[in-house]
């Protein structure tokens, strides 16, 4: 077997090693490394095969004349933008550039400018998705384009001021690798250029693109704050928005939970209209986010995103159940008002003690979910055991009060049901933290 034929086989073997790492390694970092190894193996294997298959292009004078006629950097960037926007895939367009350069049709000096254009052209997918979407989707698309333009301008300045900087790529023998490395360096450097200014960039585009009345109405009626279903065509970008929307759903449930407990303690259900609106939003998000998860799971997503999607099904269900339990607690208050009865100060203080523990647990879990960290998981487990212990203690204390005739049978039944519901709510809160172990 010739050396030329061995290369694709070797690269395919590397990809297989990466795939096995993703399937059988349990540590998150090893799974990520496996994904990187597999991705690089498949990419370069495909490029090697494509390079061999497209060598006949050298024999077409029209193709050679076309690329020979385009030498100006701005025109090359424009070619990259237009071509990538047309096929809506920067990976495909850059792969073609790599093949053309590997075949000797396009020199490295020209290819890097086409790659810069391809990075801008890839924004077209998100821009098209944002047309007619809400303000958040438009801001996201604008920020995506802004980041790429900043990177292109920076690299153009570097290439004009230091034209010999491309000689650094000579450490890689093949031009195909040189282009791939340049593309990677472009995105890494662009990220580092902007990473310290993210808050300022968000503030800028919040001012430039303001919420319309329809956006505000949609947030109330439909419940979406961060997510737009038209971002389905850009799963990589949609995933962070999806997690933010799930976090928003959890905060709605937490608000309703706190309101319902306060209603029990104060025997006041005047806040029920707001409670009901929020509960409708939670139900909407439960239904629509589940649909979104089903749809996005069929798109091209990373192995880690697949794990996140699998865990989010459970998270959404747990949040919806918390909302249902909060609704039960509001109903206990309405029953108490109808019976003209209320809990004693001792019972109310016990409810407050349990509420304080659950609120602290909820905040801890939401922080862990938002930051994708398990550093507080031990504390969360301890808190859960403390809540379980407190629930059992409150049950015994209340039964003692009931045996002494210090409370009525109806209020006793409501109290026991209430603290039972609170304990189950704590279980669902802990479940949200447990799902993080699937991908953190």
C-alpha positions in Angstrom: 0.0 0.0 0.0 1.4 3.4 -1.0 2.1 6.1 1.6 -0.6 8.3 0.0 -3.2 5.6 0.6 -2.1 4.9 4.1 -2.8 8.5 5.2 -6.7 8.3 5.0 -6.5 5.0 6.9 -4.3 6.4 9.6 -6.6 9.5 10.0 -9.7 7.2 10.1 -8.0 5.2 12.9 -7.4 8.4 14.8 -11.0 9.2 14.5 -12.0 5.8 15.8 -9.8 6.3 18.8 -11.6 9.5 19.5 -15.0 7.9 19.1 -14.0 5.1 21.6 -12.9 7.8 24.1 -16.3 9.5 23.8 -18.2 6.3 24.3 -16.3 4.6 27.1 -14.6 7.4 29.1 -16.5 8.7 32.1 -14.5 11.8 32.8 -15.9 14.9 31.1 -12.5 16.1 30.1 -11.6 12.8 28.4 -14.9 12.8 26.6 -14.2 16.3 25.2 -10.7 15.3 24.2 -12.1 12.3 22.4 -14.5 14.5 20.6 -11.7 16.8 19.5 -9.6 13.8 18.3 -12.5 12.3 16.4 -13.4 15.6 14.8 -9.9 16.3 13.6 -9.4 12.7 12.4 -12.6 12.8 10.3 -12.0 16.3 9.0 -8.5 15.6 7.8 -9.4 12.2 6.5 -12.2 13.7 4.4 -10.0 16.5 3.2 -7.3 14.0 2.1 -9.8 12.0 0.2 -11.4 15.1 -1.4 -8.0 16.5 -2.3 -7.2 13.3 -4.3 -10.6 13.3 -5.9 -10.5 16.9 -7.1 -7.0 17.0 -8.6 -8.7 17.1 -12.1 -9.7 20.7 -11.4 -6.1 21.6 -12.3 -6.9 20.6 -15.8 -9.8 23.2 -16.2 -8.4 26.5 -17.5 -11.6 28.4 -16.7 -11.2 27.5 -13.0 -7.6 28.4 -12.9 -8.2 31.8 -14.7 -11.0 32.6 -12.3 -8.9 32.2 -9.2 -5.9 33.9 -10.9 -8.1 37.0 -11.7 -9.0 37.5 -8.0 -6.0 38.8 -6.1 -7.2 41.8 -4.1 -7.8 40.8 -0.4 -11.2 42.6 -0.1 -12.4 40.7 -3.2 -11.2 37.4 -1.8 -13.0 38.2 1.5 -16.1 39.0 -0.5 -15.8 35.6 -2.3 -15.6 33.9 1.1 -18.7 35.8 2.4 -20.9 35.2 -0.7 -20.0 31.5 -1.1 -20.4 30.7 2.6 -23.7 32.6 2.8 -24.9 30.7 -0.3 -24.2 27.2 1.0 -24.8 28.3 4.7 -21.8 26.3 5.9 -18.4 27.8 6.8 -17.1 24.2 7.4 -18.0 23.2 3.8 -16.6 26.4 2.2 -13.3 26.3 4.2 -13.0 22.6 3.3 -13.2 23.5 -0.4 -10.6 26.3 0.1 -8.3 23.7 1.7 -8.8 21.3 -1.2 -8.1 24.0 -3.7 -5.0 25.2 -1.9 -3.8 21.6 -1.5 -4.3 21.1 -5.3 -2.1 24.1 -6.0 -5.0 26.1 -7.4 -5.1 28.8 -4.7 -2.0 30.0 -2.9 -2.0 30.3 0.9 -1.8 34.1 0.7 -5.2 34.2 -1.1 -6.7 31.3 0.9 -6.4 33.0 4.3 -8.5 36.0 3.0 -11.2 33.6 1.7 -11.2 32.0 5.1 -11.7 35.3 6.8 -14.7 36.0 4.5 -16.1 32.5 5.2 -16.1 33.3 9.0 -18.3 36.4 8.2 -20.5 34.5 5.8 -21.3 31.9 8.4 -23.3 34.6 10.2 -25.9 34.6 7.4 -27.6 31.5 8.9 -28.2 33.2 12.2 -29.1 36.5 10.5 -31.8 34.8 8.4 -33.1 33.0 11.4 -33.4 36.4 13.2 -35.5 38.1 10.5 -38.9 38.6 11.9 -37.8 37.2 15.3 -37.9 38.9 18.7 -35.4 41.5 19.9 -33.2 39.0 21.7 -32.8 36.9 18.6 -31.9 40.0 16.6 -29.4 41.1 19.2 -27.8 37.6 19.2 -27.4 37.7 15.4 -26.0 41.2 15.5 -23.4 40.3 18.2 -22.4 37.2 16.3 -21.8 39.3 13.2 -20.0 42.0 15.2 -17.6 39.5 16.8 -16.7 38.0 13.4 -16.1 41.5 11.9 -13.9 42.5 14.8 -11.8 39.4 14.2 -11.6 40.0 10.4 -10.5 43.7 10.8 -7.9 42.7 13.4 -6.4 40.0 11.2 -6.5 42.2 8.1 -4.5 44.8 10.0 -2.0 42.2 11.2 -1.6 40.8 7.7 -1.1 44.3 6.2 1.3 45.5 8.8 3.2 42.2 9.1 2.9 40.6 5.7 5.5 37.9 6.6 3.5 36.7 9.6 2.1 33.8 7.5 5.6 32.4 7.4 5.0 31.2 10.9 2.7 28.6 9.4 5.7 27.1 7.6 6.2 24.9 10.7 3.4 22.8 9.2 4.5 21.2 6.0 1.2 20.9 4.2 -0.8 23.9 3.1 -4.0 22.1 4.1 -2.9 22.1 7.7 -1.7 25.7 7.5 -5.2 26.8 6.4 -6.9 24.7 9.1 -4.5 26.1 11.8 -5.1 29.7 10.5 -8.9 29.2 10.8 -8.5 27.9 14.4 -6.2 30.7 15.4 -8.6 33.2 13.9 -11.5 32.0 16.1 -9.4 31.6 19.3 -7.8 35.0 19.0 -11.2 36.7 18.2 -12.6 35.1 21.4 -9.7 36.4 23.5 -10.1 39.9 21.9 -13.7 40.1 23.0 -13.9 38.0 26.2 -13.2 41.0 28.5 -15.8 43.2 26.8 -18.9 40.8 26.7 -20.9 42.8 29.2 -20.2 46.1 27.4 -21.1 44.5 24.0 -24.4 43.2 25.4 -25.2 46.6 26.8 -24.4 48.3 23.5 -26.7 46.0 21.5 -29.4 46.2 24.1 -29.4 50.0 23.4 -29.1 49.6 19.6 -31.9 47.0 19.4 -34.7 47.7 21.8 -37.6 45.5 22.7 -40.8 46.3 20.8 -44.3 46.1 22.4 -44.9 42.8 20.6 -41.7 41.4 22.2 -42.9 42.4 25.7 -46.4 41.0 25.0 -44.9 37.8 23.6 -42.8 37.4 26.8 -46.1 37.6 28.9 -48.3 35.5 26.7 -45.9 32.9 25.4 -43.4 32.8 28.2 -40.2 33.0 26.0 -37.6 35.5 27.1 -34.4 34.2 25.6 -35.3 31.6 23.0 -36.6 31.9 19.5 -37.6 28.7 17.6 -36.2 30.1 14.4 -32.7 29.6 15.9 -33.2 25.9 15.2 -31.0 26.3 12.1 -28.1 27.2 14.4 -28.1 24.6 17.2 -24.7 25.7 18.6 -26.1 29.1 19.2 -29.5 27.9 20.3 -28.2 25.7 23.1 -27.1 28.5 25.5 -30.4 30.3 24.9 -32.2 27.1 25.6 -30.5 26.7 28.9 -31.2 30.3 29.8 -34.9 29.7 29.0 -35.0 26.6 31.3 -33.3 28.7 34.0 -36.0 31.4 33.5 -38.7 28.7 33.9 -37.1 27.6 37.1 -37.1 31.1 38.5 -40.8 31.5 37.6 -41.5 28.3 39.6 -39.4 29.6 42.5 -41.3 32.9 42.5 -44.6 31.1 42.6 -43.4 28.8 45.3 -42.4 31.7 47.6 -45.7 33.5 46.9 -47.7 30.4 47.7 -45.9 29.8 51.0 -46.3 33.5 52.0 -50.1 33.2 51.1 -50.4 30.3 53.5 -48.7 32.2 56.3 -50.7 35.4 55.8 -54.0 33.8 54.8 -54.0 36.2 51.8 -54.6 35.0 48.2 -54.9 38.5 46.6 -51.8 37.7 44.5 -53.6 34.8 42.8 -54.1 36.5 39.4 -50.3 37.1 39.0 -49.7 33.6 40.3 -52.1 32.1 37.7 -50.4 34.1 34.9 -47.0 32.8 36.0 -48.3 29.2 36.2 -49.6 29.5 32.7 -46.2 30.6 31.5 -44.6 27.6 33.3 -47.0 25.2 31.6 -46.3 26.9 28.3 -42.6 26.5 28.7 -43.0 22.9 29.8 -44.9 22.2 26.6 -42.9 24.3 24.1 -39.4 23.6 25.5 -40.1 19.9 25.3 -41.1 20.3 21.6 -37.9 22.3 21.0 -35.8 19.6 22.7 -37.3 17.0 20.4 -36.6 19.0 17.3 -33.1 20.2 18.1 -32.1 16.6 19.1 -32.5 15.6 15.4 -30.1 18.4 14.3 -26.3 18.3 14.0 -25.2 18.7 17.6 -22.2 17.7 19.6 -22.1 14.7 21.9 -22.1 16.9 25.0 -25.1 18.8 23.7 -26.9 15.5 23.3 -26.2 14.8 26.9 -27.5 18.2 27.9 -30.7 17.8 25.9 -31.3 14.4 27.6 -30.9 16.0 31.0 -33.0 19.0 30.2 -36.1 16.8 29.6 -35.9 15.8 33.3 -35.1 19.3 34.5 -38.2 20.7 32.7 -40.4 18.0 34.2 -39.0 18.7 37.7 -39.6 22.4 37.4 -43.2 21.9 36.2 -43.9 19.6 39.1 -42.5 22.3 41.5 -45.0 24.7 39.9 -47.8 22.2 40.4 -47.0 21.8 44.1 -47.0 25.6 44.5 -50.5 25.5 43.0 -51.5 22.9 45.6 -50.2 25.2 48.4 -52.3 28.1 47.1 -55.3 25.8 47.2 -54.6 25.0 50.9 -54.8 28.7 51.6 -58.1 29.0 49.8 -59.5 26.0 51.8 -58.4 27.6 55.0 -60.0 30.9 54.2 -63.2 29.1 53.3 -63.1 27.2 56.6 -62.2 30.5 58.4 -59.2 28.7 60.0 -55.5 29.4 60.0 -52.3 27.9 61.3 -50.9 28.8 64.7 -47.9 31.1 65.1 -45.8 28.0 66.0 -46.9 26.2 62.8 -46.2 29.3 60.7 -42.7 29.6 62.2 -42.1 26.0 61.3 -43.2 26.6 57.8 -40.9 29.6 57.6 -38.0 27.5 58.8 -38.6 24.9 56.1 -39.1 27.6 53.5 -35.7 29.2 54.4 -34.0 25.9 53.8 -35.7 25.2 50.5 -35.0 28.8 49.3 -31.3 28.4 50.1 -31.3 25.0 48.3 -33.1 26.4 45.3 -30.6 29.3 45.0 -27.7 26.9 45.3 -29.0 24.5 42.6 -29.9 27.3 40.2 -26.4 28.7 40.6 -25.0 25.3 39.9 -27.2 24.9 36.8 -26.4 28.4 35.4 -22.7 27.9 35.8 -22.6 24.2 35.0 -20.7 23.3 38.1 -20.8 20.5 40.6 -18.6 22.2 43.2 -21.6 22.7 45.6 -23.1 19.2 45.0 -21.9 18.0 48.4 -23.6 20.9 50.1 -26.8 20.2 48.1 -26.9 16.6 49.3 -26.4 17.7 52.9 -29.2 20.3 52.6 -31.5 17.7 51.2 -30.9 15.4 54.2 -31.5 18.4 56.5 -34.8 19.2 54.8 -35.9 15.5 55.1 -35.0 15.5 58.8 -36.9 18.7 59.4 -40.0 17.4 57.7 -40.1 14.3 59.9 -39.5 16.4 63.0 -42.3 18.8 62.0 -44.7 15.9 61.4 -44.0 14.6 64.9 -44.3 18.0 66.6 -47.6 18.7 64.8 -49.1 15.3 65.7 -48.2 16.0 69.4 -50.1 19.4 69.1 -53.0 17.6 67.5 -53.1 15.0 70.3 -53.2 17.8 72.8 -56.1 19.4 71.1 -54.2 22.5 70.1 -55.3 22.5 66.5 -58.3 21.3 64.5 -58.4 18.2 62.3 -58.8 20.1 59.1 -55.9 22.5 59.7 -53.8 19.5 60.8 -54.5 17.7 57.6 -53.5 20.8 55.6 -50.3 21.3 57.6 -49.2 17.7 57.1 -50.0 17.9 53.4 -48.2 21.2 53.1 -44.9 20.1 54.6 -45.1 16.9 52.6 -45.4 18.9 49.4 -42.5 21.1 50.5 -40.3 18.0 51.0 -41.3 16.7 47.6 -40.4 20.1 46.1 -37.0 19.8 47.7 -36.6 16.4 46.0 -37.3 17.9 42.6 -34.9 20.7 43.3 -32.2 18.2 44.1 -33.1 16.3 40.9 -32.1 19.3 38.9 -28.6 19.3 40.5 -28.3 15.5 39.9 -28.9 16.0 36.1 -25.7 18.1 36.0 -23.7 15.0 36.6 -24.6 13.8 33.1 -22.4 16.5 31.4 -20.4 18.4 34.0 
